[in-house]
């Protein structure tokens, strides 16, 4: 039997157990807002009260929240970090974070489509945080990209450390220039060709099999066989950042 939910206007909307969003599944209480925003006309999803001004309706439209699940990058005075978006509107967002941020701190948010917006932390508790954008974002462009929009990719965190690269019969220490859930950019010197399979050993992470996707003779870009999880990468980055400040510099110097 199909479960339904009434919108208060005489309409019945099917309520499946889970809803497949563009970047993941949403469930629970957020289903109602997601269903109404995506399957019903605007006048049904958000009926305007009698006498409400056009400006008020426009503001409420901007503040409509959408349940989502995708990664973005935060940049503040301490560096770059990943966050996992849970809820977003044109005015702000809620996200899971793995870093110590304080209320009223400013951070630059970079979304998977390359869109960037300055924001301010307004609340934080138990690994969740709420941010308000300094100006409304183009939510339609973010949630419903067109063919003309740039391709989406997992955010890359610029963080220098070292790893051991094994390619064919050669094993060498290399510098990690940036890393994402799906791959990394390494400074290696001449090694391997595009299409070669390699092994990358990061200190504190399981050994990663990967494919060389590009090389310029000095650096290579690798794509992991199996992407890392959000928790795995964030925990590793935080552990590396919490080390003695000059420890990472010593490592990268040894790989130069």
C-alpha positions in Angstrom: 0.0 0.0 0.0 1.4 3.4 -1.0 1.8 5.8 1.8 0.6 9.4 1.1 1.0 12.7 2.8 -1.6 15.6 2.7 -0.4 19.1 2.0 -3.4 20.8 3.7 -4.9 21.9 0.3 -6.7 18.7 -0.6 -3.8 17.2 -2.4 -2.3 13.8 -1.6 1.4 13.2 -2.4 2.9 9.7 -2.5 5.5 9.2 0.3 8.0 6.5 -0.5 10.2 5.1 2.2 13.2 6.8 0.6 13.6 9.4 -2.0 16.4 9.4 -4.5 17.9 12.9 -4.6 20.3 14.0 -7.3 23.3 13.4 -5.0 22.0 10.8 -2.5 19.0 9.6 -0.5 17.0 11.7 1.9 14.6 10.3 4.5 12.7 11.2 7.6 11.0 14.5 8.3 12.9 16.2 5.4 10.9 14.1 2.9 7.9 16.4 3.1 9.8 19.5 2.1 11.7 17.6 -0.6 8.5 16.1 -2.1 6.6 19.3 -2.1 9.4 21.3 -3.6 10.1 18.8 -6.3 6.7 17.4 -7.3 4.1 20.1 -6.6 3.5 23.5 -8.2 4.9 26.4 -6.2 1.4 27.6 -5.2 0.7 24.2 -3.7 4.1 23.6 -2.2 4.2 26.9 -0.4 0.7 28.5 -0.4 0.7 32.2 0.3 -1.3 33.6 3.2 -4.0 36.1 2.3 -2.5 39.6 2.1 1.1 38.5 2.0 3.2 40.9 0.0 5.2 39.9 -3.1 8.5 40.7 -1.3 7.5 38.3 1.6 6.7 35.6 -0.8 10.0 36.1 -2.6 11.9 35.9 0.7 10.1 32.7 1.7 10.9 31.2 -1.7 14.6 32.0 -1.1 14.5 30.4 2.4 12.9 27.2 1.2 15.2 24.3 2.4 16.2 21.3 0.4 17.5 18.1 2.0 20.7 17.1 0.2 23.8 14.9 0.7 27.0 16.0 -1.0 30.4 17.2 -0.1 31.7 20.8 -0.3 34.9 22.6 0.7 35.3 25.1 3.5 38.2 27.5 3.7 38.9 29.5 6.8 42.0 31.0 8.5 43.3 27.5 9.5 43.1 26.1 5.9 40.8 23.9 3.9 38.4 21.2 5.1 35.6 19.1 3.8 32.0 19.3 5.0 29.0 17.1 4.2 25.9 19.2 3.3 22.6 18.0 4.8 20.2 20.9 4.1 20.5 24.0 2.0 18.5 27.1 1.0 19.5 30.2 -1.0 20.3 31.9 2.3 22.3 29.2 4.1 23.1 25.6 4.8 23.5 22.9 7.5 26.5 20.6 7.3 28.4 17.9 9.1 31.9 19.2 9.9 35.1 17.6 11.4 36.8 20.8 12.4 36.7 23.2 15.4 34.9 26.3 14.1 33.4 29.1 16.3 30.2 31.0 16.0 30.6 34.2 13.9 33.7 32.8 12.1 33.8 33.4 8.4 34.4 30.6 5.9 34.5 30.4 2.1 32.2 27.6 0.8 33.0 25.9 -2.5 30.4 23.7 -4.0 31.0 20.7 -6.4 30.1 22.9 -9.4 32.8 25.4 -8.6 30.4 28.0 -7.2 31.9 29.9 -4.2 30.2 32.0 -1.6 31.4 33.6 1.6 29.5 32.5 4.8 29.4 32.9 8.5 29.0 30.2 11.1 25.8 30.9 13.1 25.6 27.8 15.3 27.5 24.5 15.9 26.8 21.4 18.0 27.9 17.8 18.0 29.6 17.8 14.6 26.8 19.8 12.9 27.0 23.5 12.0 24.7 26.1 10.4 26.1 28.7 8.0 24.5 31.8 6.6 25.6 33.0 3.2 26.6 36.7 2.9 24.3 36.9 -0.1 21.8 34.5 -1.7 23.2 31.8 -4.0 21.8 30.5 -7.3 20.1 27.5 -5.8 18.5 26.4 -9.0 21.9 26.3 -10.8 23.4 24.3 -7.9 20.6 21.7 -7.6 19.7 21.4 -11.3 22.7 22.0 -13.4 22.5 22.4 -17.2 24.8 21.0 -19.9 26.5 24.4 -20.0 27.5 24.3 -16.4 31.0 23.0 -15.5 31.3 19.3 -14.6 31.0 18.4 -11.0 33.9 16.9 -9.1 34.7 15.9 -5.6 36.3 18.9 -3.7 40.1 18.8 -3.6 41.9 19.7 -0.4 45.3 21.3 -0.8 47.3 19.7 1.9 51.0 18.8 1.6 52.4 15.6 3.1 54.2 12.6 1.7 53.2 9.1 0.4 55.0 6.2 -1.1 54.3 5.5 -4.8 54.8 2.0 -6.3 54.8 1.9 -10.1 55.9 -1.2 -11.9 59.2 -2.2 -10.1 59.9 1.3 -8.8 59.1 2.5 -5.3 59.7 6.1 -4.3 58.7 8.7 -1.7 56.5 11.5 -3.3 54.9 14.7 -2.2 51.1 14.9 -2.0 49.9 18.2 -3.3 46.1 17.8 -2.9 43.7 15.0 -2.2 40.0 14.3 -2.6 37.6 11.4 -1.9 38.4 10.0 -5.4 42.1 10.7 -6.0 45.2 12.8 -5.5 47.7 15.0 -7.2 51.3 13.9 -6.5 54.7 15.5 -7.3 56.7 12.5 -8.4 59.3 13.4 -11.0 59.3 11.3 -14.2 57.4 8.1 -13.3 54.8 6.1 -15.2 52.5 6.9 -18.0 48.8 7.9 -18.2 46.8 4.6 -17.9 49.4 2.8 -15.7 48.1 1.2 -12.5 50.0 2.2 -9.3 49.9 1.8 -5.6 49.9 4.7 -3.2 50.7 4.3 0.5 49.6 7.2 2.7 50.8 7.2 6.3 47.7 6.4 8.4 45.5 5.1 5.6 45.0 1.7 3.9 47.1 1.2 0.8 45.3 2.6 -2.3 45.3 1.1 -5.7 45.0 3.8 -8.4 45.2 4.7 -12.1 47.4 7.5 -13.5 44.9 9.7 -15.3 47.4 12.4 -16.4 51.1 13.4 -16.1 53.2 16.4 -17.1 56.5 14.7 -16.5 56.8 16.1 -12.9 53.4 15.6 -11.4 50.7 13.0 -11.8 47.0 12.8 -11.1 45.7 9.5 -9.8 42.2 8.1 -9.4 41.7 5.6 -6.6 40.2 2.2 -7.5 37.8 2.7 -4.6 36.9 6.2 -3.4 37.4 7.0 0.3 34.5 7.7 2.5 33.9 11.2 3.9 34.6 10.1 7.5 37.8 8.3 6.5 39.3 11.3 4.7 38.2 13.9 7.2 39.5 11.9 10.2 42.9 11.4 8.4 43.2 15.1 7.5 42.5 16.2 11.1 45.0 13.7 12.5 47.7 15.0 10.1 46.9 18.6 11.0 47.0 17.9 14.8 50.7 16.8 14.5 53.6 19.0 15.5 53.5 22.0 13.1 56.8 21.4 11.4 56.3 17.6 11.1 54.6 17.7 7.7 57.2 20.2 6.4 60.0 17.8 7.4 58.3 15.0 5.6 57.7 17.0 2.4 61.3 18.2 2.5 62.5 14.6 2.6 60.5 13.8 -0.5 61.8 16.7 -2.5 
